[in-house]
Amino acid sequence: MDAQSRGRADEIDPADQWVINPRTGHYELRLGQSAPQSRPSVGAPRRSTSTPVAPSPAVPKPRRGDGPPGRRGGRSRKGGGGGRRRRTLVVTGGALAFLLVTGSVGAYLYYEHLNGNLSVTDIAGAGSGGFKKDQAINILVIGTDKRSGAGNEGYGDANSVGHADTTILFHVAKDRSNATALSIPRDLITDIPSCPTKQPDGTTKEIKGTKGTRFNNSLGQEGRDAGCTMRTVKDLTGIEVDNFMMVDFNAVKNLSAAVGGVPVCLEKAVDDEDSKLKLPAGEHRLEGEQALAFVRTRHAFGNESDLDRIKTQQQFLSSMMREMKSKETLTSPKKFFSLAEAATKSLTVDQGLGSIDKLTDLAGELKDIDLKNVTFTTLPVLDNPAEKVKATVVLNPSQADPLLQMIRGDVSLTEVERKEQAAQEAADAQAQAQQDALLQGARAPAQDVRVNVYNGGGPKGSASTTLNWLQTKKGVPKASNQGNAPAKVGATQLEFAPNQADQARALADMMGLPASALRMGTADAPARTPMKLTLGPDFKEPGTAPAAPAPQAVPEGVQRVEADKEVCAK
C-alpha cells in the first residue's frame, strides 16, 4: 500500500474550515466572518458547502441531498446511481491510536469514505469470530517488513513477500480498566500449525504446518496470511485472538508525520549505517524516514539484538500514544484528518474490523483506558541452546508460563485504581457468594453423571487420563473423551445447565473443583445432554484441586514498559 500524500496546491484542507468551541469542546463549521456562532456542533468536521472547491482526498466532494452537518444518523437522498448512507462519526479522544499504528490508545474515527482506504483479508475462520463487548479483547497487531509503497524499495529485500516482523498481542481487560501489549520475538523458534487460506479465486488452500521454525515465518512465507499468524499465536500462548490489524513501513512514517513528530530521548549519540539513523544524544522529535529508522535499528541500542529493538519500539509506541492523546492532537482538526488518512491507508484488517463502523465500535471499547494502565512487555525467551552462534531464541517457561497465565486470567500488569472501590468490593463479594451457592444442594449418583471431557490447555493426555480415572476409579460410565477443546481456556471449568446442577456438584466433588470453576447456563438442557468439562493449564491430575489462580504479580525479571512514562533509549 502506498500511503504517501498526494495533495494539490488548489485543494483546501478540510480541517481549515473548522474551529473548536471552547464552551462545548466540539468542532464547529467556520463559514466566514459573518457566520453566526451558534451553528450546530458535530463530532467530526465536514467540508463547507458554501464555496465551490476542488475535492480533497481527505473528504468526499459534497453531493446535493447530504444532510446538515449537525444531523447524526441521517441518510442522504437518493439520486442518479442510487443513494448511499452518509454518517458523521463522533471524534472522541483516547480511543484507537494503539491499534491503528501497531499499538496505542487515542483517536476515534469519522468519515465513511475512510472505508475505501482499508484493506480486508478473509482469515478463513481463524480466531474467535470477532471481539465482544462483554468479554476481554485480544487484538493481534502485526508489523510486516514487506517493502511496499513509495520510498521503501531500499529497505533490504525489495522483492520480499514480508514476514511477521513486529507482532504485538494487545489484551484489553474485560472491565476495560487496563491493557497489556505482549511483544512476540520474531526469531522465536516455535511450531506453525496447518492453516487454510483464502485464494483470490475464492477457493481455500490448506498450507501445511512447520515445526521448529522462526515465528516470523507465520506470515507471508509459503502463502501464509494473517490468519496463520493468529493460529500460531493461539497455539503458542493459549490465548484466542479476536481480530488482527496489519501495517507496513508506511504506517510508521505517515502516522508519525500526522501527529507532528514523536518525541524520543537518547542517552547516547547514534550513528547506524544499516538503518541510516544518525542523532546526537538528548531529546528529539522524529517523523517520517527518521521515525522508521528509529524503530528499525538493531545496532544502536543495548546489545544490538532483536530483543533490544523490541524495547526501542515499545518506547516509541508509548511516546506515540502519549502524543496522540495529548491536548495538541485532540484539539487539532488538521492532525485528526491527517491521522485518520495515514492510519486507514496503511491498515489491513480481517472482516470483523473491515469498516469504519466496526473500528468505531472497537474504539468505543478502548476510549476510557488510562495510559498509566497500559503496559508493554515481551514474551520471555532464552538463547537457543541448540545453536553455537546465537541467532534464534526459545521460550523461557519459568517466566513465560506465569506471565501468560496472568494475561489469560485477565490480571493487569499494573496497579489499577478502581473507581468506587467499596461498591466494587461489595459486588465482588456478592458474586462470590452466588458462585459458592452452586456447590450447595443434592448430588447425583456417579452412574448418572454425563460429561464430555476436553483438554483446553492442560498437560498432554489430560483428557484421556481423566476419562480413564472417572470410569475406573469413580464409577462414571457416561463420561467421554472429546480430545482438544476448540479453544484453550485460562483455567479449568465445568459448564452445565440448571437442571444438571446435581451432576455438576457430584463431579466437582470427585475432581476437586472449586466453586469458581463452575459455569451454569441459563436454560435447561435436553435429557441425556452431557456437561462440558474443559481442563485448563491449572489442571494437575484428576481428583486434585487445580493450581492456584493466576498470579497477581509480574514474574521477576520480566521486561516492561509503561505507556505513560518516558524512557530514554540506551
C-alpha positions in Angstrom: 0.0 0.0 0.0 1.2 3.4 -0.9 0.2 5.8 1.9 2.1 8.8 0.5 0.2 12.1 0.5 -0.8 13.4 -2.9 -2.3 16.8 -2.2 -2.6 19.5 -4.8 -2.0 23.2 -4.3 -5.6 24.1 -5.3 -7.1 21.8 -2.7 -8.4 23.3 0.6 -7.6 21.4 3.8 -11.0 20.4 5.3 -9.6 21.0 8.8 -9.2 24.7 8.0 -12.9 25.0 7.7 -13.4 24.1 11.4 -12.7 25.6 14.8 -13.2 24.1 18.3 -15.8 25.7 20.5 -14.1 26.1 24.0 -17.5 26.0 25.7 -18.7 22.7 24.2 -15.5 21.0 23.2 -17.0 20.3 19.8 -15.8 21.4 16.3 -18.0 24.0 14.5 -18.1 25.0 10.9 -16.4 28.3 10.0 -18.2 29.9 7.1 -16.6 33.3 7.3 -16.7 36.5 9.5 -20.4 36.9 9.1 -21.3 33.4 10.0 -23.3 33.1 13.2 -21.5 31.4 16.2 -24.4 29.2 17.0 -24.0 26.8 14.1 -24.8 23.2 15.2 -21.7 21.4 16.5 -20.8 18.0 15.4 -18.5 15.2 16.3 -16.4 15.4 13.1 -15.6 18.2 10.6 -17.2 18.2 7.2 -16.3 20.4 4.3 -18.2 23.7 3.9 -20.6 23.6 1.0 -20.9 27.4 0.8 -18.0 27.9 -1.6 -17.2 25.6 -4.5 -13.8 24.0 -4.1 -11.9 21.1 -5.6 -12.4 17.8 -3.7 -9.8 16.9 -1.2 -8.6 13.3 -0.8 -9.4 13.6 2.9 -13.1 14.4 2.3 -15.6 13.3 -0.4 -17.0 16.1 -2.5 -20.4 17.1 -1.1 -23.4 16.0 -3.0 -26.8 17.6 -3.2 -29.1 15.9 -0.7 -26.5 15.5 2.0 -28.0 16.3 5.4 -26.8 19.2 7.5 -23.6 18.8 9.4 -25.2 18.7 12.8 -27.6 15.9 12.0 -26.5 12.5 13.3 -27.6 9.1 11.8 -29.3 10.8 8.8 -29.5 9.5 5.3 -28.7 11.2 2.0 -31.4 11.5 -0.6 -31.3 9.0 -3.4 -30.3 10.2 -6.9 -28.7 9.1 -10.1 -26.9 5.8 -9.4 -28.6 5.3 -6.1 -28.2 6.8 -2.7 -25.8 5.7 0.0 -25.9 6.1 3.7 -23.8 9.0 4.9 -22.8 9.2 8.5 -20.6 11.6 10.6 -18.8 9.6 13.2 -18.1 11.3 16.5 -14.5 12.3 17.2 -13.6 11.3 20.7 -10.1 11.4 22.3 -8.4 8.4 23.7 -9.6 5.5 21.5 -7.9 3.8 18.6 -4.3 5.1 18.4 -2.6 1.9 19.7 -4.5 -0.3 17.3 -4.1 1.9 14.3 -0.3 2.1 14.4 1.0 -1.1 16.0 -0.3 -0.2 19.3 -1.7 2.9 21.2 -4.8 4.4 22.6 -6.1 7.6 21.1 -8.3 8.8 18.1 -11.9 7.8 17.3 -12.9 7.7 13.7 -15.1 9.8 11.5 -15.7 9.8 7.7 -17.4 7.0 5.9 -15.1 7.5 2.9 -12.2 6.2 5.0 -13.7 2.7 4.4 -12.2 2.8 1.0 -8.7 3.1 2.5 -8.9 -0.2 4.4 -7.6 -3.5 3.0 -9.6 -6.5 4.3 -8.4 -10.1 4.5 -10.6 -13.2 4.7 -8.9 -15.2 7.5 -10.8 -18.4 6.8 -12.3 -18.9 10.3 -9.2 -18.1 12.3 -9.8 -16.5 15.7 -12.9 -16.2 17.9 -15.0 -14.6 15.2 -14.5 -11.1 16.5 -14.3 -9.1 19.7 -17.3 -9.0 22.1 -18.4 -6.1 24.2 -18.8 -8.1 27.4 -15.6 -10.1 27.2 -11.9 -9.4 27.3 -10.5 -8.4 23.9 -7.4 -9.8 22.2 -6.2 -8.0 19.0 -3.2 -9.2 17.1 -1.2 -6.2 15.7 1.3 -7.2 13.0 4.0 -5.0 11.5 5.2 -6.6 8.3 8.6 -5.9 6.7 7.1 -6.1 3.2 8.8 -3.4 1.1 5.6 -2.0 -0.4 4.9 1.7 -1.1 6.9 4.6 -2.5 10.2 5.1 -0.9 10.5 1.7 0.7 12.4 -0.1 -2.0 15.8 0.5 -0.4 15.0 -1.3 2.8 16.5 -4.8 2.5 15.0 -7.3 0.0 12.7 -5.3 -2.2 11.1 -8.5 -3.5 10.3 -9.9 -0.1 6.7 -11.1 0.5 7.1 -10.0 4.0 7.3 -11.6 7.5 5.6 -11.0 10.8 8.5 -8.7 11.7 6.8 -7.0 14.7 4.0 -8.7 16.4 2.1 -7.5 19.5 -0.8 -9.2 21.2 -3.0 -6.4 22.6 -5.1 -7.7 25.5 -7.8 -5.5 26.9 -9.3 -6.4 30.2 -13.0 -7.4 30.4 -13.7 -4.4 32.7 -11.8 -2.1 30.3 -9.7 -0.8 33.1 -6.3 -1.8 31.7 -4.5 -3.3 28.7 -1.3 -5.4 28.2 0.7 -5.3 24.9 2.7 -8.5 24.6 5.5 -8.4 22.0 6.4 -11.8 20.5 10.0 -12.0 19.2 10.3 -12.7 15.5 13.2 -15.1 16.0 11.4 -17.3 18.5 11.5 -21.0 17.5 8.0 -22.4 17.5 5.6 -24.6 15.6 3.4 -23.1 12.9 0.2 -25.1 12.6 -1.5 -26.0 9.3 -3.9 -23.3 8.2 -6.5 -22.7 5.5 -6.0 -19.6 3.4 -8.5 -17.9 1.1 -7.2 -17.6 -2.5 -8.0 -14.8 -4.9 -10.5 -17.0 -6.8 -12.5 -17.7 -3.7 -11.2 -21.2 -3.1 -9.5 -22.3 0.1 -5.9 -23.7 0.2 -4.6 -25.7 3.1 -1.0 -24.8 4.0 0.9 -27.5 5.8 2.3 -26.7 9.3 6.0 -26.4 10.1 7.7 -27.5 13.3 10.7 -25.8 14.8 10.8 -22.6 12.7 11.0 -18.9 13.3 7.8 -17.3 14.4 8.1 -14.6 11.7 7.6 -17.3 9.1 3.9 -17.5 10.2 3.2 -14.7 7.7 4.0 -14.3 4.0 6.1 -17.5 3.7 4.6 -20.3 1.6 1.5 -18.2 1.1 0.5 -17.8 4.7 -1.8 -14.9 5.6 -2.5 -13.2 8.9 -4.9 -16.0 9.8 -1.9 -18.3 10.0 -0.2 -15.9 12.4 -3.4 -15.8 14.6 -3.4 -19.6 14.8 0.3 -19.7 15.7 -0.2 -17.2 18.5 -3.1 -19.2 19.9 -1.1 -22.4 20.0 1.9 -20.5 21.4 0.1 -18.6 24.2 -3.2 -20.3 24.8 -5.0 -17.0 24.0 -7.7 -16.9 21.4 -7.2 -13.9 19.1 -10.4 -12.0 18.2 -9.2 -9.8 15.3 -6.0 -8.7 13.6 -4.6 -5.4 12.3 -1.5 -5.3 10.0 0.6 -2.3 8.9 3.7 -1.8 6.8 6.6 0.6 6.8 4.4 3.5 5.7 2.4 3.3 8.9 5.3 4.5 11.0 6.4 7.1 8.5 3.0 8.6 7.9 1.4 8.3 11.4 4.5 9.9 13.0 4.2 12.8 10.5 0.5 13.1 11.0 0.9 13.9 14.7 3.7 16.3 14.1 6.5 14.0 15.1 7.0 11.6 18.0 9.3 12.7 21.0 12.1 10.3 21.8 15.1 10.5 24.2 18.6 9.1 23.6 21.1 8.6 26.4 23.9 8.4 23.8 24.6 9.6 20.2 23.6 7.2 17.5 25.2 6.6 14.1 23.8 3.4 12.5 24.8 2.8 8.9 22.3 0.0 8.4 19.1 1.9 9.4 20.7 5.3 8.5 19.8 6.6 11.9 22.2 9.4 13.0 21.2 11.5 16.0 23.1 13.2 18.9 22.3 12.4 22.5 19.3 14.1 24.0 15.7 14.7 23.1 14.3 14.7 19.5 11.0 14.7 17.7 11.1 12.2 14.9 8.8 11.7 11.9 8.8 10.1 8.5 12.1 8.3 7.5 13.8 9.2 10.8 11.0 7.6 12.8 11.1 4.5 10.7 14.9 4.3 11.1 14.5 4.6 14.9 12.1 1.6 15.2 14.2 -0.5 12.7 17.6 0.0 14.1 19.3 -3.1 15.7 22.8 -1.7 16.2 22.1 1.5 18.1 20.9 0.3 21.5 21.5 -2.4 24.1 23.4 -5.5 22.9 22.3 -4.9 19.3 19.7 -7.8 19.3 16.1 -8.0 18.1 15.0 -8.1 21.8 16.6 -4.7 22.3 14.9 -3.4 19.2 11.6 -4.6 20.7 12.3 -2.4 23.7 13.0 0.6 21.5 9.8 0.0 19.5 7.8 -0.2 22.7 9.3 3.1 23.9 8.5 4.7 20.6 4.9 3.4 20.5 4.4 4.5 24.1 5.5 8.0 23.1 3.2 8.0 20.1 0.3 7.0 22.3 1.0 9.9 24.6 1.3 12.3 21.6 -2.0 11.0 20.2 -3.8 11.6 23.5 -2.2 15.0 24.1 -4.3 18.1 24.0 -2.3 19.4 21.0 -3.6 16.4 18.9 -7.1 16.1 20.3 -7.8 19.8 19.6 -6.3 19.9 16.1 -8.7 19.1 13.3 -5.8 19.1 10.9 -4.0 16.4 12.9 -7.2 14.4 13.2 -7.7 14.3 9.4 -4.1 13.5 8.7 -4.1 10.8 11.4 -7.2 9.1 10.0 -6.0 9.2 6.4 -2.5 7.9 7.3 -3.8 5.2 9.6 -6.5 3.7 7.3 -4.3 3.8 4.2 -1.7 1.8 6.0 -4.1 -0.7 7.6 -5.1 -4.3 6.7 -7.7 -6.0 8.9 -10.0 -9.0 9.0 -13.7 -8.9 8.1 -14.6 -8.3 11.7 -12.9 -4.9 11.6 -13.4 -4.3 7.9 -15.3 -1.0 8.1 -15.1 2.4 9.9 -18.3 1.5 11.8 -16.7 -1.7 13.1 -13.4 0.1 14.0 -15.5 2.7 15.8 -17.2 0.1 17.9 -13.8 -1.2 18.9 -12.6 2.3 19.6 -15.6 2.7 22.0 -14.4 -0.2 24.0 -10.9 1.3 24.4 -11.5 5.0 24.8 -11.6 5.2 28.6 -8.4 3.2 29.3 -5.8 5.4 31.1 -2.3 5.2 29.7 -0.9 4.5 33.2 -2.8 1.2 33.0 -1.3 0.2 29.6 1.8 -1.9 29.9 4.2 -3.2 27.1 6.0 -6.5 27.8 7.9 -9.1 25.8 7.3 -12.9 25.8 10.2 -14.2 27.9 12.8 -16.1 26.0 16.3 -17.6 26.2 19.1 -18.0 23.7 18.5 -21.2 21.7 20.8 -23.8 23.4 21.0 -25.8 20.2 23.0 -23.0 18.4 26.7 -22.3 18.8 26.2 -18.9 17.0 23.2 -17.4 18.7 20.6 -16.4 16.1 17.3 -17.5 17.5 15.5 -17.8 20.9 13.3 -20.3 22.7 10.6 -19.8 25.2 11.6 -19.3 28.9 8.9 -21.4 30.6 9.7 -20.2 34.2 8.8 -16.6 33.2 6.5 -17.1 30.2 4.1 -19.5 31.9 3.1 -17.3 34.8 3.0 -14.2 32.6 0.7 -15.8 30.1 -1.4 -17.2 32.9 -1.8 -13.6 34.1 -3.0 -12.4 30.7 -5.3 -15.4 30.3 -6.7 -14.7 33.8 -7.3 -11.0 32.9 -4.8 -9.8 35.5 -3.3 -6.3 35.0 0.4 -5.9 34.9 -0.1 -2.5 36.6 -1.8 -1.5 39.8 -5.3 -0.4 38.6 -7.1 2.2 40.6 -10.7 1.1 40.8 -13.5 3.6 40.8 -16.0 3.3 43.6 -13.7 0.7 45.2 -16.1 -0.1 48.2 -19.0 -0.7 45.9 -16.9 -2.9 43.6 -15.7 -5.0 46.6 -19.3 -5.5 47.7 -20.3 -6.6 44.2 -17.3 -9.0 44.1 -18.3 -10.4 47.5 -21.9 -10.9 46.3 -20.8 -12.6 43.1 -18.5 -14.9 45.1 -21.4 -15.8 47.4 -23.6 -16.7 44.4 -20.8 -18.8 43.0 -20.3 -20.6 46.3 -24.0 -21.4 46.4 -23.6 -23.5 43.3 -22.0 -26.2 45.4 -24.9 -26.3 47.9 -27.5 -28.9 47.2 -28.1 -32.5 46.2 -25.5 -34.7 44.4 -26.4 -37.1 41.6 -25.2 -40.7 41.8 -21.9 -41.3 39.9 -23.6 -43.6 37.3 -26.0 -40.7 36.4 -23.2 -38.2 35.7 -22.9 -37.4 32.0 -19.8 -35.3 30.9 -17.7 -34.7 27.9 -14.0 -34.1 28.8 -11.9 -31.7 26.7 -8.2 -30.6 27.0 -8.2 -26.8 26.9 -4.6 -26.2 27.8 -3.7 -28.9 30.4 -0.8 -31.3 30.1 -0.8 -33.6 27.1 -3.1 -36.5 27.5 -5.1 -34.9 30.3 -8.5 -35.6 28.8 -7.8 -39.4 28.3 -6.2 -39.7 31.8 -9.3 -38.0 33.4 -11.7 -40.2 31.4 -9.9 -43.4 32.5 -9.9 -42.2 36.1 -13.6 -41.3 36.1 -14.7 -44.6 34.6 -12.4 -46.9 36.5 -12.0 -45.1 39.9 -15.2 -43.2 40.3 -17.8 -45.3 38.5 -18.8 -42.7 35.9 -19.5 -44.8 32.8 -21.2 -41.9 30.9 -18.0 -39.8 30.6 -16.5 -39.3 27.1 -13.1 -38.0 25.9 -13.5 -35.3 23.3 -9.8 -34.5 22.8 -8.6 -30.9 22.4 -11.0 -28.2 23.1 -12.0 -25.8 20.2 -10.3 -23.0 22.2 -7.9 -23.0 25.2 -9.1 -21.7 28.5 -7.4 -19.7 31.2 -8.5 -22.2 33.9 -10.3 -25.5 34.3 -14.1 -25.0 34.0 -17.3 -27.1 34.1 -20.2 -25.9 32.0 -23.7 -27.2 32.8 -27.4 -26.4 32.6 -29.5 -25.5 35.7 -31.2 -29.0 35.5 -27.7 -30.6 35.6 -26.7 -28.9 38.9 -26.8 -32.1 40.9 -24.5 -33.8 38.4 -22.1 -30.8 38.4 -21.8 -30.9 42.3 -21.1 -34.6 42.2 -18.4 -34.2 39.5 -16.9 -31.1 41.3 -16.5 -33.3 44.5 -14.8 -36.0 42.5 -12.5 -33.7 40.6 -11.7 -31.3 43.5 -13.1 -28.3 41.5 -13.7 -25.0 43.4 -16.9 -23.1 43.0 -15.1 -20.6 40.7 -14.7 -23.4 38.1 -18.5 -23.9 37.8 -20.2 -22.2 34.8 -24.0 -22.6 35.0 -26.1 -21.6 31.9 -29.5 -20.0 31.9 -31.6 -22.7 30.1 -32.2 -26.3 31.0 -30.6 -28.9 28.8 -32.5 -31.7 27.0 -32.4 -35.2 28.6 -29.1 -37.1 28.2 -27.2 -34.0 27.3 -23.6 -34.2 28.7 -21.9 -31.4 30.7 -18.7 -30.0 29.3 -15.5 -30.3 31.4 -12.6 -28.3 29.9 -9.2 -28.9 31.6 -7.0 -25.8 31.7 -3.4 -25.0 32.3 -4.1 -25.2 36.1 -5.0 -28.9 35.8 -2.6 -31.2 37.6 -4.3 -34.6 37.8 -7.9 -35.9 38.4 -9.0 -35.7 41.9 -6.6 -32.9 42.8 -7.7 -29.3 43.1 -6.5 -27.1 40.2 -3.5 -24.9 40.7 -3.9 -21.6 42.4 -5.4 -18.7 40.4 -3.4 -16.6 38.1 -0.5 -14.8 39.9 -1.2 -11.2 40.8 2.4 -10.0 40.4 4.6 -10.0 37.3 7.3 -12.7 37.5 10.7 -11.3 38.5 12.9 -10.3 35.5 10.1 -9.9 33.0 10.7 -6.8 30.9 8.1 -4.0 31.0 7.5 -0.5 29.5 4.7 1.5 31.0 2.9 3.6 28.4 2.6 6.8 30.5 6.3 7.0 31.3 9.1 8.4 29.1 12.2 6.2 28.9 15.4 7.2 27.2 16.8 4.6 24.7 20.3 3.5 25.7 
